[in-house]
Amino acid sequence: MIRWLSWGKENFVRASDMVHFELGTKRRYGLGTTDQARIEEGHLQFREACEILEAELVSCKWLVGPSISYADFRMATFLPFNDVAKLPLQDYPSICRWYRQLEAIDAWREPFRGIEAPDLPPIDLT
């Protein structure tokens, strides 16, 4: 598990965050203009990380053994926001299958159900 937590943080999660921060967070909260170079670097790192993750998930249902673990949740941290980041998950069928398994879990899909909270500010897509 430690291997996946460490690798994910420095690779898959970091790349996802780079793109999401530029396209989502900055736009949602007015934190300046998007940095196209950071987006491109994030996409490059994302593809590199996906090659490794895809190769592992071809033969595994989950990252650590036959059942879900914290490593799976941690690795997928930014994927619920991929509607904004538009990372090319569709190019990696095993990653897509793995993520669909997470999406099948009610608490993952709707983590704030029953909690009173304001809506997030809209994202300016211009």
C-alpha positions as CSV (number, residue, x, y, z in Angstrom):
1,M,0.0,0.0,0.0
2,I,2.8,2.4,0.9
3,R,4.3,1.9,-2.6
4,W,1.0,3.0,-4.3
5,L,0.4,5.9,-1.9
6,S,3.9,7.2,-2.5
7,W,4.0,6.6,-6.3
8,G,0.5,7.9,-6.8
9,K,1.2,11.2,-4.9
10,E,4.4,11.8,-6.9
11,N,3.0,10.7,-10.3
12,F,-0.6,10.1,-11.1
13,V,-2.2,12.4,-8.5
14,R,0.4,15.1,-9.1
15,A,-0.2,15.1,-12.8
16,S,-4.0,15.1,-12.4
17,D,-3.7,18.0,-9.9
18,M,-1.5,20.1,-12.2
19,V,-4.2,20.0,-14.9
20,H,-7.2,20.4,-12.6
21,F,-5.6,23.3,-10.7
22,E,-5.1,25.2,-14.0
23,L,-8.5,24.4,-15.5
24,G,-10.7,24.0,-12.5
25,T,-9.4,25.6,-9.3
26,K,-8.0,28.8,-10.9
27,R,-11.1,29.4,-12.9
28,R,-13.5,28.6,-10.1
29,Y,-11.9,30.9,-7.6
30,G,-10.4,33.5,-9.9
31,L,-6.8,32.7,-9.1
32,G,-5.3,34.2,-12.3
33,T,-4.9,33.1,-15.8
34,T,-4.4,29.5,-16.7
35,D,-0.8,28.4,-17.5
36,Q,-0.9,26.4,-20.7
37,A,2.7,25.2,-20.2
38,R,1.6,23.7,-16.8
39,I,-1.4,22.0,-18.5
40,E,0.8,20.5,-21.2
41,E,3.3,19.3,-18.6
42,G,0.5,17.8,-16.5
43,H,-0.9,16.0,-19.6
44,L,2.6,14.6,-20.4
45,Q,3.1,13.4,-16.8
46,F,-0.4,12.0,-16.7
47,R,0.2,9.9,-19.8
48,E,3.5,8.7,-18.4
49,A,1.8,7.7,-15.1
50,C,-1.1,6.1,-16.9
51,E,1.2,3.8,-18.8
52,I,2.5,2.4,-15.5
53,L,-0.9,2.3,-13.8
54,E,-2.6,0.7,-16.8
55,A,0.0,-2.0,-17.0
56,E,-0.6,-2.9,-13.3
57,L,-4.4,-2.8,-13.5
58,V,-4.6,-5.1,-16.5
59,S,-4.1,-8.0,-14.2
60,C,-5.5,-6.6,-10.9
61,K,-9.0,-5.6,-9.8
62,W,-7.7,-3.2,-7.2
63,L,-4.2,-1.7,-6.5
64,V,-3.5,-3.7,-3.4
65,G,-4.8,-7.3,-3.5
66,P,-8.2,-8.6,-4.4
67,S,-10.2,-5.9,-2.4
68,I,-10.4,-2.1,-2.4
69,S,-8.1,-0.2,-0.1
70,Y,-7.2,3.4,0.8
71,A,-4.7,3.3,-2.0
72,D,-7.5,3.1,-4.6
73,F,-9.3,6.0,-3.1
74,R,-6.2,8.1,-2.8
75,M,-5.0,7.4,-6.4
76,A,-8.4,8.5,-7.7
77,T,-8.6,11.7,-5.8
78,F,-8.9,14.1,-8.7
79,L,-10.9,11.8,-11.1
80,P,-14.3,13.0,-9.9
81,F,-13.3,16.4,-11.4
82,N,-12.3,15.1,-14.7
83,D,-15.3,16.7,-16.4
84,V,-13.3,19.9,-16.0
85,A,-9.7,18.6,-16.4
86,K,-10.6,16.3,-19.4
87,L,-7.7,14.0,-18.8
88,P,-7.6,11.3,-21.5
89,L,-8.8,8.4,-19.3
90,Q,-10.6,6.8,-22.3
91,D,-7.1,5.8,-23.7
92,Y,-6.6,3.4,-20.7
93,P,-9.3,0.7,-20.5
94,S,-8.0,-0.9,-17.3
95,I,-7.9,2.4,-15.5
96,C,-11.4,3.1,-16.8
97,R,-12.6,-0.2,-15.5
98,W,-10.9,0.4,-12.1
99,Y,-12.5,3.8,-11.8
100,R,-16.0,2.5,-12.8
101,Q,-15.7,0.2,-9.8
102,L,-15.1,3.2,-7.6
103,E,-18.0,5.1,-9.2
104,A,-20.2,2.1,-8.3
105,I,-19.7,2.9,-4.6
106,D,-22.5,5.3,-3.4
107,A,-20.3,7.1,-0.9
108,W,-17.6,7.7,-3.5
109,R,-20.0,9.0,-6.1
110,E,-21.9,11.2,-3.6
111,P,-19.6,11.9,-0.7
112,F,-21.6,14.9,0.6
113,R,-25.0,13.4,0.5
114,G,-27.0,14.6,3.5
115,I,-24.6,17.4,4.3
116,E,-25.8,21.0,4.0
117,A,-23.2,22.9,2.1
118,P,-23.3,25.8,-0.5
119,D,-22.8,24.9,-4.1
120,L,-19.4,25.4,-5.5
121,P,-18.9,28.6,-7.5
122,P,-19.3,28.0,-11.3
123,I,-16.2,27.6,-13.4
124,D,-15.6,30.2,-16.1
125,L,-14.8,28.2,-19.1
126,T,-13.6,31.1,-21.2
